[in-house]
Every structure is written in C-alpha cells, then in structure tokens.
Amino acid sequence: MKPLLTYSTGALLFRQLAASTRNRLPYRETLEILAQDPEMFGRDSPAVQALIRQLDGGVTLAAALRALPELVAPETALLIEEAESHGNLAQILDAIADDYTELAQRRTAVRTALFWPTVIACAVAVLVVFMMIFVIPSFKSLYAGF
C-alpha cells in the first residue's frame, strides 16, 4: 500500500515533530498549525488530521502512527516506538526526516533522468510515422517503374 504522505511532506512532518519533541511542545498543537498551512500540507492535510485524531486518544506518537498504516510504513512506527522507549526520539525523528528528504531527492532525480529519453523516444516515433505516411509512399512510383 502506498503511504498517504509524499516524501517531501513526510520530511517536513518528521522534522517538525522532532522540533516539537526537543522543545517539549504538544504534538497536537504542532500538527494543527501545520495542517492549516495549505502551502505546506495542501493535499496531505487529511493525513495530518487523521494523525491528530489518533493523538487525541492520548496515545504515544508511535501508537498513533501504528494505528494509521496508510500514513507511514510500519517500520517507521516501530523505529519511533523504540526511540520513545530509549529516550532519543528527537534524533530518530530527524533521521527519519533526513531519509524522507533523500527519498524525495532521489524521486526527483529519477523523474528528471527519465524526462529526456522519453522526449527523444516520442520524437523518434513521430519521425517514423511521418516517414511512413509521407516519404515511403513517394518511393512507390519510383519502384513501380523498375
């Protein structure tokens, strides 16, 4: 199942959660502020709202993420659960944010790398169709004379 969060949004979300953890701010307030900004979370706002609803139940961040498997990978929730139990949650959230940032950059790089070969393949296809329709039939009369 594809996670609801895009990689760039996930990076931003986990970076903000790490800052919240370091400054001992409630996750709910941080998430409500983030969900209100259409430029930050535009299409991902429902995912953030779902996380807020889970946190309203008084559960930990890991339990909230585990209850929303469509939001992030289950491995991410397990990693956060381990970090909560060992007391290094902010560092792990930053590491997850770094991972999401790298994934977003890789995705952009792959799309960019595939753009030009796609354009050239389309141009070659148009050229072949043009030749088949207009150039090859003009040789028909030449070959008929042999």
C-alpha positions in Angstrom: 0.0 0.0 0.0 1.3 3.4 -0.9 1.7 5.8 2.1 -0.6 8.8 2.1 2.3 11.2 2.8 4.6 12.3 -0.1 8.3 12.1 0.7 8.7 15.9 0.9 5.7 16.2 3.2 6.9 13.4 5.3 10.3 15.0 5.7 8.7 18.3 6.8 6.3 16.5 9.2 9.0 14.5 10.9 11.3 17.5 11.1 8.6 19.5 12.8 7.8 16.6 15.2 11.5 16.4 16.1 11.5 20.2 16.9 8.3 19.7 18.9 10.0 16.9 20.9 13.1 18.9 21.6 11.1 21.9 22.8 8.6 19.8 24.7 5.6 21.1 22.7 2.4 19.1 22.4 2.3 17.2 19.0 -1.4 18.1 18.6 -0.8 21.9 18.6 2.2 21.5 16.2 0.1 19.3 13.8 -2.9 21.7 13.9 -0.7 24.6 12.9 0.9 22.5 10.1 -2.4 21.3 8.8 -3.7 24.9 8.5 -0.9 25.9 6.1 -2.1 25.0 2.5 1.4 25.5 1.1 3.0 23.0 3.4 0.5 20.3 3.6 -2.1 21.1 0.8 -3.2 17.7 -0.3 -1.7 15.9 2.7 -3.9 17.7 5.2 -6.3 14.8 5.7 -3.3 12.6 6.7 -2.3 15.1 9.3 -5.9 15.4 10.5 -6.0 11.6 10.9 -2.8 11.7 13.0 -4.3 14.5 15.2 -7.4 12.4 15.8 -5.2 9.4 16.8 -3.2 11.6 19.2 -6.4 13.0 20.7 -6.9 9.5 22.2 -3.9 10.0 24.5 -1.7 7.5 22.8 2.0 7.9 22.0 3.3 9.1 18.7 4.3 5.5 17.8 0.9 4.1 18.7 -0.8 6.8 16.6 1.4 6.0 13.6 0.9 2.3 14.1 -2.9 2.8 14.0 -2.5 4.6 10.7 -0.6 2.1 8.5 -1.7 4.0 5.4 0.2 7.1 6.7 3.7 5.8 7.1 5.4 2.4 6.8 5.0 0.1 9.8 8.8 0.0 10.2 8.8 3.8 10.8 6.3 3.3 13.6 8.4 0.6 15.1 11.5 2.8 14.9 9.7 5.6 16.7 8.4 3.2 19.3 12.0 2.1 20.1 13.2 5.7 20.1 10.4 6.6 22.6 11.4 3.8 24.9 15.1 4.7 24.8 14.6 8.5 25.1 16.2 9.6 21.8 13.0 10.4 19.9 14.1 13.8 18.5 17.3 12.3 17.0 15.3 9.4 15.4 12.7 11.8 14.0 15.4 13.9 12.5 17.0 10.8 11.0 13.6 9.8 9.5 13.2 13.3 8.1 16.6 13.0 6.5 15.6 9.7 5.0 12.4 11.2 3.6 14.3 14.1 2.2 16.8 11.8 0.5 13.9 9.8 -1.0 12.3 12.9 -2.3 15.5 14.0 -3.9 16.0 10.6 -5.5 12.5 10.6 -6.8 13.0 14.0 -8.4 16.4 12.8 -9.9 14.8 9.7 -11.4 12.0 11.8 -12.9 14.4 14.3 -14.3 16.7 11.5 -15.7 13.7 9.9 -17.5 12.4 13.1 -19.0 14.8 13.5 -21.9 14.8 9.8 -23.0 11.0 10.0 -23.1 11.0 13.2 -25.2 13.5 11.7 -27.6 11.6 8.4 -27.9 8.4 10.4 -28.7 10.3 12.5 -31.3 11.6 9.4 -33.0 8.2 7.8 -33.0 6.7 11.0 -34.7 9.6 10.9 -37.2 9.0 7.3 -38.1 5.2 7.9 -38.5 5.9 10.9 -40.7 8.3 8.9 -42.9 5.8 6.0 -43.2 3.0 8.3 -44.2 4.7 10.8 -46.5 8.2 9.7 -47.5 7.9 5.9 -48.2 4.8 6.3 -50.4 6.7 8.7 -52.6 9.2 6.0 -53.5 6.3 3.7 -54.5 6.1 5.2 -58.0 9.9 5.0 -58.4 10.0 1.3 -57.5 6.9 0.6 -59.7 8.9 1.7 -62.7 11.5 -1.0 -62.3 
